[in-house]
Amino acid sequence: MISVAVRGYGIVIWDEEHGWRTFSANESTSAMLANRVEMALRSMPIDSEDEACEALLTMAGSHLLARSCDHGPGECDSEVGRN
């Protein structure tokens, strides 16, 4: 599962079982965020969680909040060298 915050729009949650969901402050913002997510996901073939994450992070103002993994704390490649 991946959580991505998009500044000014809300949060996108992606998991391979359910696809993507958005959470925003109101319906208008939610609709705009959904449109941006659809455009980002259409920009490249999505065959894995890594590709979905890469596509979501192409949206302007996006920041990775969380990403599930099967490793223990400090064992993920993305955590190497972080203090």
ChimeraX attribute file (.defattr): number of C-alpha atoms within 10 A of each C-alpha:
attribute: neighborCount
match mode: 1-to-1
recipient: residues
	/A:1	16
	/A:2	20
	/A:3	21
	/A:4	22
	/A:5	20
	/A:6	22
	/A:7	12
	/A:8	12
	/A:9	22
	/A:10	19
	/A:11	22
	/A:12	22
	/A:13	20
	/A:14	20
	/A:15	17
	/A:16	12
	/A:17	7
	/A:18	9
	/A:19	11
	/A:20	18
	/A:21	15
	/A:22	19
	/A:23	16
	/A:24	18
	/A:25	11
	/A:26	10
	/A:27	10
	/A:28	11
	/A:29	16
	/A:30	18
	/A:31	14
	/A:32	14
	/A:33	23
	/A:34	20
	/A:35	11
	/A:36	17
	/A:37	22
	/A:38	14
	/A:39	14
	/A:40	17
	/A:41	19
	/A:42	11
	/A:43	12
	/A:44	12
	/A:45	10
	/A:46	14
	/A:47	9
	/A:48	10
	/A:49	16
	/A:50	10
	/A:51	14
	/A:52	21
	/A:53	21
	/A:54	15
	/A:55	20
	/A:56	27
	/A:57	18
	/A:58	14
	/A:59	18
	/A:60	10
	/A:61	12
	/A:62	18
	/A:63	16
	/A:64	16
	/A:65	13
	/A:66	12
	/A:67	14
	/A:68	9
	/A:69	11
	/A:70	7
	/A:71	9
	/A:72	7
	/A:73	8
	/A:74	12
	/A:75	11
	/A:76	11
	/A:77	8
	/A:78	8
	/A:79	10
	/A:80	9
	/A:81	7
	/A:82	6
	/A:83	5
